């Protein structure tokens, strides 16, 4: 299992559009056969920061996600064009 979080910072004026993009991206991503979990969050203390918790069955499933048409449309063509910062944090399950 592969688990990680993506943390992105956006401008306040992009909040509504980013939320719409994330809804569409999450809905499509959750339909992928190798996607275990895909949950976007807005940080309560900083509403311009988004955190996406993602889990995939294996590295092939993660690669399939990044190669999907919806990832290219909503992430690369949408979120990546608006984000000010991006950080990936890989996770290792303890149990």
Order of alpha helices (4+ residues) and beta strands (2+ residues): beta-alpha-beta-beta-alpha-beta
